[in-house]
Amino acid sequence: MISRTSVICYIAAVTAFSTFPGSHAFSMSMSSSAAMGRKAFISTVATSTAVIMQNTVENNSNSIGSTFMAMPPANAASIPSTGAKAPTFELPNSLGEVTTLESLTKNGKWTVLYFYPGAFTSGCTLEARGFQRDINLYRDLNTQVVGVSVDSVVKNAQFCNEEQLDFFMLSDVGGKVSKLYGSALSVPGFGTFSNRQTYLLDPKGNLTFVFTDVESHVPRHSAEVLGKIKQVQEEA
């Protein structure tokens, strides 16, 4: 039997997710929630709710989702300094391989390393589609796009496949790399998620620029990244 607390959490989560009709993040019914147990159910609701809070930008003027507060950017003090080597890492990617900072830079390309809260959520899908739409423009600028989230390799691979993305995602399970980059959002009792921030790395692996306020303008984010790449390449 589902407790009163579980029912309240369920109603709150469903109300929030009703503003994101394309989201795959929460598809349980009341009957399935009973089967999975109170603890697992509340954990799923809490995790999903944390991701919901990142997805307010693309809602239209009729959406009740405008009442939700977007999560703030990470503390500037925790973000690595620009002009210096980006934090090194080694993570599995959605292609079933291992990616490191060195493997990204050995091809002499610029890198857009973007962190996102969760695959299949509305804002993250919109953001990924923006990068995919402009992928040839990035290639013209000798730039590769790589996503990072705490999602599993399987989930990220499914996301890339369903969205037909010509770039891969890194699985930062546990959020260790997200913390190194000052792009971690921790929910007490439920773990760490990647905040929506984007990092521009030069061909030598140096951190050139950081976009911290991505959440407020996801639809135009890719265009802004392209503009910044052109600017820093001209200045280099």
C-alpha positions as CSV (number, residue, x, y, z in Angstrom):
1,M,0.0,0.0,0.0
2,I,1.3,3.4,-1.0
3,S,1.7,5.9,1.9
4,R,0.3,9.4,1.9
5,T,3.7,10.8,1.5
6,S,4.3,8.8,-1.6
7,V,1.0,9.8,-3.1
8,I,1.8,13.5,-2.5
9,C,5.2,13.1,-4.1
10,Y,3.6,11.4,-7.1
11,I,1.0,14.1,-7.6
12,A,3.7,16.8,-7.4
13,A,6.0,15.1,-9.9
14,V,3.2,14.4,-12.4
15,T,2.1,18.0,-12.2
16,A,5.6,19.2,-12.9
17,F,6.1,16.7,-15.7
18,S,2.9,17.7,-17.4
19,T,4.7,20.8,-18.5
20,F,7.2,18.7,-20.5
21,P,5.1,16.5,-22.8
22,G,8.2,15.2,-24.7
23,S,10.0,14.0,-21.5
24,H,10.8,10.3,-21.0
25,A,12.1,10.9,-17.5
26,F,8.9,9.9,-15.7
27,S,6.5,7.5,-17.1
28,M,5.3,5.5,-14.1
29,S,1.6,4.9,-13.3
30,M,0.2,4.5,-9.7
31,S,0.0,0.8,-10.1
32,S,3.7,0.5,-11.2
33,S,4.8,2.7,-8.3
34,A,3.1,0.4,-5.8
35,A,5.0,-2.6,-7.3
36,M,8.4,-0.9,-7.0
37,G,8.0,-0.1,-3.3
38,R,7.8,3.1,-1.3
39,K,11.6,3.7,-1.0
40,A,12.4,3.2,-4.7
41,F,9.3,5.1,-5.7
42,I,10.2,8.2,-3.7
43,S,13.8,8.0,-4.9
44,T,12.7,8.0,-8.5
45,V,10.4,11.0,-7.9
46,A,13.1,12.9,-6.2
47,T,15.6,12.2,-8.9
48,S,13.1,13.2,-11.6
49,T,12.1,16.3,-9.8
50,A,15.8,17.4,-9.6
51,V,16.0,17.1,-13.3
52,I,12.7,18.9,-13.9
53,M,14.1,22.0,-12.2
54,Q,16.6,22.4,-15.0
55,N,13.9,22.4,-17.8
56,T,12.0,25.7,-17.8
57,V,13.3,27.6,-20.8
58,E,11.5,26.1,-23.7
59,N,8.0,26.2,-22.2
60,N,5.6,28.4,-24.1
61,S,3.7,31.3,-22.5
62,N,0.7,29.0,-21.8
63,S,2.7,26.5,-19.7
64,I,2.4,26.4,-16.0
65,G,6.0,25.4,-15.9
66,S,7.0,29.0,-15.9
67,T,6.3,29.0,-12.1
68,F,9.3,26.7,-11.6
69,M,12.6,28.3,-10.7
70,A,15.6,27.3,-12.8
71,M,18.6,26.1,-10.9
72,P,21.3,28.7,-10.4
73,P,24.7,28.4,-12.1
74,A,27.4,26.6,-10.1
75,N,29.5,28.7,-7.7
76,A,32.0,30.6,-9.8
77,A,34.8,29.7,-7.3
78,S,34.4,26.0,-8.1
79,I,34.8,26.5,-11.9
80,P,38.4,25.9,-13.2
81,S,40.2,29.0,-14.4
82,T,40.2,29.9,-18.1
83,G,43.5,30.0,-19.8
84,A,44.8,27.0,-17.9
85,K,44.6,23.2,-18.7
86,A,41.2,21.8,-18.3
87,P,40.8,19.1,-15.6
88,T,41.8,15.7,-16.9
89,F,39.3,12.9,-17.0
90,E,38.6,9.3,-18.2
91,L,35.0,8.4,-18.9
92,P,33.1,5.8,-20.9
93,N,31.2,7.2,-23.9
94,S,27.9,6.3,-25.6
95,L,29.9,4.5,-28.4
96,G,31.1,1.9,-25.9
97,E,34.6,3.3,-25.8
98,V,36.7,5.3,-23.3
99,T,37.3,9.0,-23.7
100,T,39.9,11.1,-22.0
101,L,40.9,14.8,-22.3
102,E,44.0,13.7,-24.2
103,S,42.0,11.6,-26.7
104,L,39.8,14.7,-27.4
105,T,42.7,17.0,-28.0
106,K,45.1,14.7,-29.9
107,N,43.1,15.4,-33.2
108,G,43.9,19.1,-33.0
109,K,40.3,20.2,-32.7
110,W,38.5,22.6,-30.5
111,T,36.0,20.9,-28.1
112,V,32.6,22.0,-26.9
113,L,32.2,20.0,-23.7
114,Y,28.7,20.5,-22.4
115,F,27.2,19.2,-19.2
116,Y,23.5,18.4,-19.0
117,P,21.2,17.1,-16.2
118,G,19.6,14.1,-17.9
119,A,19.0,12.4,-21.2
120,F,15.4,12.5,-22.6
121,T,14.3,15.5,-20.4
122,S,12.8,18.3,-22.3
123,G,15.5,20.9,-21.9
124,C,18.3,18.5,-22.6
125,T,16.7,17.2,-25.7
126,L,16.2,20.7,-27.0
127,E,19.9,21.5,-26.3
128,A,21.1,18.4,-28.0
129,R,19.0,19.1,-31.0
130,G,20.5,22.6,-31.3
131,F,24.0,21.2,-31.4
132,Q,23.0,18.6,-33.9
133,R,21.3,21.2,-36.1
134,D,24.5,23.2,-36.2
135,I,26.9,20.2,-36.3
136,N,28.3,21.1,-39.8
137,L,28.9,24.6,-38.7
138,Y,31.0,23.3,-35.8
139,R,32.9,21.0,-38.2
140,D,33.7,24.0,-40.4
141,L,35.3,25.6,-37.3
142,N,37.4,22.5,-36.6
143,T,35.3,21.9,-33.5
144,Q,33.8,18.7,-32.0
145,V,30.8,18.5,-29.6
146,V,30.8,16.2,-26.6
147,G,28.0,15.9,-24.0
148,V,28.4,14.9,-20.3
149,S,25.8,13.7,-17.8
150,V,25.6,11.3,-14.9
151,D,23.4,9.0,-17.0
152,S,24.5,5.4,-17.7
153,V,26.2,4.5,-21.0
154,V,23.2,2.6,-22.1
155,K,20.8,5.5,-21.5
156,N,23.1,8.0,-23.2
157,A,23.5,5.6,-26.2
158,Q,19.8,5.3,-26.5
159,F,19.4,9.1,-26.3
160,C,22.0,9.6,-29.1
161,N,20.3,6.9,-31.2
162,E,16.8,8.2,-30.8
163,E,17.8,11.8,-31.5
164,Q,20.2,10.7,-34.3
165,L,23.1,12.7,-32.9
166,D,26.4,12.9,-34.8
167,F,28.3,13.3,-31.5
168,F,28.7,11.2,-28.4
169,M,28.0,11.5,-24.7
170,L,30.2,10.8,-21.7
171,S,28.7,9.0,-18.7
172,D,29.9,10.6,-15.5
173,V,28.1,8.3,-13.1
174,G,28.5,9.7,-9.6
175,G,29.4,13.1,-10.9
176,K,33.1,13.1,-10.2
177,V,34.1,14.9,-13.4
178,S,31.1,17.3,-13.0
179,K,32.5,18.3,-9.6
180,L,36.0,18.8,-11.1
181,Y,34.5,21.2,-13.6
182,G,32.3,23.1,-11.1
183,S,29.2,21.7,-12.8
184,A,27.7,19.5,-10.2
185,L,24.3,19.8,-8.6
186,S,23.9,17.6,-5.5
187,V,20.6,16.5,-4.1
188,P,21.0,15.3,-0.5
189,G,20.2,11.6,-0.2
190,F,19.9,11.1,-4.0
191,G,23.3,11.9,-5.5
192,T,24.8,14.3,-7.9
193,F,23.6,15.6,-11.3
194,S,25.4,17.7,-13.9
195,N,24.3,21.3,-14.0
196,R,23.7,22.8,-17.4
197,Q,27.0,24.4,-18.3
198,T,29.2,24.5,-21.4
199,Y,33.0,24.6,-21.6
200,L,35.1,25.6,-24.6
201,L,38.5,23.9,-24.9
202,D,41.2,24.8,-27.4
203,P,43.1,22.2,-29.4
204,K,45.7,21.9,-26.5
205,G,43.1,21.2,-23.9
206,N,43.1,24.6,-22.3
207,L,39.9,26.0,-20.9
208,T,39.0,29.0,-23.0
209,F,35.5,30.0,-22.0
210,V,32.7,28.8,-19.7
211,F,29.0,29.3,-20.3
212,T,27.4,29.2,-16.9
213,D,24.0,30.7,-17.6
214,V,22.8,28.2,-20.2
215,E,19.4,27.4,-18.6
216,S,17.9,30.7,-19.3
217,H,18.4,30.5,-23.1
218,V,18.7,26.9,-24.1
219,P,17.0,27.4,-27.6
220,R,19.7,29.8,-28.7
221,H,22.6,28.3,-26.8
222,S,24.3,26.6,-29.8
223,A,24.2,29.8,-31.8
224,E,25.9,31.6,-28.9
225,V,28.6,28.9,-28.6
226,L,29.3,29.2,-32.3
227,G,29.7,32.9,-32.0
228,K,32.1,32.6,-29.1
229,I,34.2,30.0,-31.0
230,K,34.5,32.3,-34.0
231,Q,35.6,35.1,-31.6
232,V,38.3,33.2,-29.7
233,Q,39.6,31.6,-32.9
234,E,40.0,35.1,-34.5
235,E,41.8,36.3,-31.3
236,A,44.1,33.3,-31.0
